[in-house]
Amino acid sequence: MSGSGILFLVAFGLAGIGLGGLLVTRNLIKLIVMLQLMAKGAILALAAAGMASGRPQTGQSLALTVIVVDAIVTVVALALAVQVRRRCGTLDVRELGTLKG
């Protein structure tokens, strides 16, 4: 198996673990971590695609763009999680779904 094939396998593994975690977990912080795993899998897949196509600069520039956007999304999500914890007293997604008002 080639180097890019191994990278694709690891990328899809990370994305699969993240997706499985999203389906199983109920904690808001853990959901953010699982989204991070999926994003890291996408970043690795972009870098591997650039390497496989013979244009690694394109894959690296796309991966860098995803890293910047991912960092912004993570900061906003964590800030929202802190505010949810302060106002509602819980991070359980199922309990937050039953709120009224």
DOFI-150768 format. One record per residue (C-alpha): residue number from 1; x, y, z negated; residue in one letter. Coordinates in steps of 0.1 Angstrom, whole numbers, plus 2048, in hexadecimal, padded with zeros to 3 digits. Example, Ala and Ser with C-alpha at 12.3 -4.5 7.8 and 13.67 -1.06 7.14 Angstrom:
% DOFI-150768
<rec><resi>1</resi><x>87B</x><y>7D3</y><z>7B2</z><resn>a</resn></rec>
<rec><resi>2</resi><x>889</x><y>7F5</y><z>7B9</z><resn>s</resn></rec>
This chain:
% DOFI-150768
<rec><resi>1</resi><x>800</x><y>800</y><z>800</z><resn>m</resn></rec>
<rec><resi>2</resi><x>80D</x><y>822</y><z>809</z><resn>s</resn></rec>
<rec><resi>3</resi><x>813</x><y>83F</y><z>7F1</z><resn>g</resn></rec>
<rec><resi>4</resi><x>7F4</x><y>852</y><z>7FD</z><resn>s</resn></rec>
<rec><resi>5</resi><x>7DF</x><y>833</y><z>7FA</z><resn>g</resn></rec>
<rec><resi>6</resi><x>7E9</x><y>82F</y><z>7D6</z><resn>i</resn></rec>
<rec><resi>7</resi><x>7E1</x><y>854</y><z>7D0</z><resn>l</resn></rec>
<rec><resi>8</resi><x>7BE</x><y>850</y><z>7DF</z><resn>f</resn></rec>
<rec><resi>9</resi><x>7B8</x><y>831</y><z>7C9</z><resn>l</resn></rec>
<rec><resi>10</resi><x>7C2</x><y>845</y><z>7AA</z><resn>v</resn></rec>
<rec><resi>11</resi><x>7AD</x><y>863</y><z>7B5</z><resn>a</resn></rec>
<rec><resi>12</resi><x>78E</x><y>84E</y><z>7BA</z><resn>f</resn></rec>
<rec><resi>13</resi><x>795</x><y>83C</y><z>799</z><resn>g</resn></rec>
<rec><resi>14</resi><x>796</x><y>85E</y><z>787</z><resn>l</resn></rec>
<rec><resi>15</resi><x>776</x><y>869</y><z>798</z><resn>a</resn></rec>
<rec><resi>16</resi><x>765</x><y>849</y><z>790</z><resn>g</resn></rec>
<rec><resi>17</resi><x>76F</x><y>84A</y><z>76B</z><resn>i</resn></rec>
<rec><resi>18</resi><x>762</x><y>86E</y><z>76A</z><resn>g</resn></rec>
<rec><resi>19</resi><x>741</x><y>865</y><z>77A</z><resn>l</resn></rec>
<rec><resi>20</resi><x>73C</x><y>848</y><z>763</z><resn>g</resn></rec>
<rec><resi>21</resi><x>743</x><y>85E</y><z>745</z><resn>g</resn></rec>
<rec><resi>22</resi><x>72A</x><y>878</y><z>752</z><resn>l</resn></rec>
<rec><resi>23</resi><x>70F</x><y>85D</y><z>753</z><resn>l</resn></rec>
<rec><resi>24</resi><x>717</x><y>84F</y><z>730</z><resn>v</resn></rec>
<rec><resi>25</resi><x>720</x><y>86B</y><z>719</z><resn>t</resn></rec>
<rec><resi>26</resi><x>709</x><y>883</y><z>707</z><resn>r</resn></rec>
<rec><resi>27</resi><x>721</x><y>89C</y><z>6F8</z><resn>n</resn></rec>
<rec><resi>28</resi><x>725</x><y>8BD</y><z>70B</z><resn>l</resn></rec>
<rec><resi>29</resi><x>74B</x><y>8BF</y><z>705</z><resn>i</resn></rec>
<rec><resi>30</resi><x>74F</x><y>89B</y><z>712</z><resn>k</resn></rec>
<rec><resi>31</resi><x>73B</x><y>8A4</y><z>731</z><resn>l</resn></rec>
<rec><resi>32</resi><x>753</x><y>8C0</y><z>738</z><resn>i</resn></rec>
<rec><resi>33</resi><x>771</x><y>8A8</y><z>734</z><resn>v</resn></rec>
<rec><resi>34</resi><x>761</x><y>88F</y><z>74C</z><resn>m</resn></rec>
<rec><resi>35</resi><x>75B</x><y>8AB</y><z>765</z><resn>l</resn></rec>
<rec><resi>36</resi><x>780</x><y>8B3</y><z>761</z><resn>q</resn></rec>
<rec><resi>37</resi><x>789</x><y>88F</y><z>769</z><resn>l</resn></rec>
<rec><resi>38</resi><x>774</x><y>891</y><z>789</z><resn>m</resn></rec>
<rec><resi>39</resi><x>785</x><y>8B1</y><z>793</z><resn>a</resn></rec>
<rec><resi>40</resi><x>7A7</x><y>8A3</y><z>78E</z><resn>k</resn></rec>
<rec><resi>41</resi><x>79E</x><y>886</y><z>7A4</z><resn>g</resn></rec>
<rec><resi>42</resi><x>793</x><y>89E</y><z>7BF</z><resn>a</resn></rec>
<rec><resi>43</resi><x>7B3</x><y>8B1</y><z>7BC</z><resn>i</resn></rec>
<rec><resi>44</resi><x>7C8</x><y>892</y><z>7BF</z><resn>l</resn></rec>
<rec><resi>45</resi><x>7B3</x><y>887</y><z>7DD</z><resn>a</resn></rec>
<rec><resi>46</resi><x>7B9</x><y>8A8</y><z>7EE</z><resn>l</resn></rec>
<rec><resi>47</resi><x>7DF</x><y>8A6</y><z>7E8</z><resn>a</resn></rec>
<rec><resi>48</resi><x>7DF</x><y>882</y><z>7F5</z><resn>a</resn></rec>
<rec><resi>49</resi><x>7CA</x><y>88B</y><z>814</z><resn>a</resn></rec>
<rec><resi>50</resi><x>7E3</x><y>8A6</y><z>81C</z><resn>g</resn></rec>
<rec><resi>51</resi><x>800</x><y>88E</y><z>818</z><resn>m</resn></rec>
<rec><resi>52</resi><x>7EE</x><y>874</y><z>82D</z><resn>a</resn></rec>
<rec><resi>53</resi><x>7E7</x><y>88C</y><z>84A</z><resn>s</resn></rec>
<rec><resi>54</resi><x>80B</x><y>898</y><z>84B</z><resn>g</resn></rec>
<rec><resi>55</resi><x>802</x><y>8BB</y><z>840</z><resn>r</resn></rec>
<rec><resi>56</resi><x>809</x><y>8BB</y><z>81A</z><resn>p</resn></rec>
<rec><resi>57</resi><x>808</x><y>8E2</y><z>818</z><resn>q</resn></rec>
<rec><resi>58</resi><x>7E3</x><y>8E2</y><z>821</z><resn>t</resn></rec>
<rec><resi>59</resi><x>7DA</x><y>8C8</y><z>807</z><resn>g</resn></rec>
<rec><resi>60</resi><x>7EE</x><y>8DA</y><z>7ED</z><resn>q</resn></rec>
<rec><resi>61</resi><x>7DE</x><y>8FC</y><z>7F4</z><resn>s</resn></rec>
<rec><resi>62</resi><x>7BB</x><y>8ED</y><z>7F2</z><resn>l</resn></rec>
<rec><resi>63</resi><x>7C5</x><y>8DB</y><z>7D2</z><resn>a</resn></rec>
<rec><resi>64</resi><x>7D1</x><y>8FC</y><z>7C3</z><resn>l</resn></rec>
<rec><resi>65</resi><x>7B1</x><y>90C</y><z>7CC</z><resn>t</resn></rec>
<rec><resi>66</resi><x>79D</x><y>8F1</y><z>7BB</z><resn>v</resn></rec>
<rec><resi>67</resi><x>7B3</x><y>8F4</y><z>79C</z><resn>i</resn></rec>
<rec><resi>68</resi><x>7AC</x><y>919</y><z>799</z><resn>v</resn></rec>
<rec><resi>69</resi><x>787</x><y>915</y><z>79E</z><resn>v</resn></rec>
<rec><resi>70</resi><x>787</x><y>8F7</y><z>786</z><resn>d</resn></rec>
<rec><resi>71</resi><x>798</x><y>90B</y><z>76B</z><resn>a</resn></rec>
<rec><resi>72</resi><x>77E</x><y>927</y><z>76D</z><resn>i</resn></rec>
<rec><resi>73</resi><x>761</x><y>90F</y><z>76C</z><resn>v</resn></rec>
<rec><resi>74</resi><x>770</x><y>8FD</y><z>74E</z><resn>t</resn></rec>
<rec><resi>75</resi><x>775</x><y>91E</y><z>73A</z><resn>v</resn></rec>
<rec><resi>76</resi><x>751</x><y>928</y><z>741</z><resn>v</resn></rec>
<rec><resi>77</resi><x>744</x><y>906</y><z>738</z><resn>a</resn></rec>
<rec><resi>78</resi><x>757</x><y>905</y><z>717</z><resn>l</resn></rec>
<rec><resi>79</resi><x>74B</x><y>928</y><z>70E</z><resn>a</resn></rec>
<rec><resi>80</resi><x>728</x><y>91D</y><z>715</z><resn>l</resn></rec>
<rec><resi>81</resi><x>72D</x><y>8FE</y><z>700</z><resn>a</resn></rec>
<rec><resi>82</resi><x>739</x><y>913</y><z>6E3</z><resn>v</resn></rec>
<rec><resi>83</resi><x>71B</x><y>92A</y><z>6E5</z><resn>q</resn></rec>
<rec><resi>84</resi><x>703</x><y>90C</y><z>6E7</z><resn>v</resn></rec>
<rec><resi>85</resi><x>714</x><y>8FD</y><z>6C8</z><resn>r</resn></rec>
<rec><resi>86</resi><x>710</x><y>91E</y><z>6B5</z><resn>r</resn></rec>
<rec><resi>87</resi><x>6EC</x><y>924</y><z>6BE</z><resn>r</resn></rec>
<rec><resi>88</resi><x>6DE</x><y>901</y><z>6BE</z><resn>c</resn></rec>
<rec><resi>89</resi><x>6F5</x><y>8EF</y><z>6A6</z><resn>g</resn></rec>
<rec><resi>90</resi><x>6FB</x><y>8D1</y><z>6BD</z><resn>t</resn></rec>
<rec><resi>91</resi><x>70D</x><y>8C7</y><z>6DC</z><resn>l</resn></rec>
<rec><resi>92</resi><x>6F7</x><y>8A9</y><z>6E4</z><resn>d</resn></rec>
<rec><resi>93</resi><x>6E8</x><y>8AE</y><z>707</z><resn>v</resn></rec>
<rec><resi>94</resi><x>6C9</x><y>89A</y><z>6FF</z><resn>r</resn></rec>
<rec><resi>95</resi><x>6C0</x><y>8B0</y><z>6E1</z><resn>e</resn></rec>
<rec><resi>96</resi><x>6C6</x><y>8CF</y><z>6F5</z><resn>l</resn></rec>
<rec><resi>97</resi><x>6AD</x><y>8C3</y><z>70F</z><resn>g</resn></rec>
<rec><resi>98</resi><x>691</x><y>8C2</y><z>6F5</z><resn>t</resn></rec>
<rec><resi>99</resi><x>695</x><y>8E7</y><z>6EB</z><resn>l</resn></rec>
<rec><resi>100</resi><x>677</x><y>8FD</y><z>6EF</z><resn>k</resn></rec>
<rec><resi>101</resi><x>676</x><y>922</y><z>6F6</z><resn>g</resn></rec>
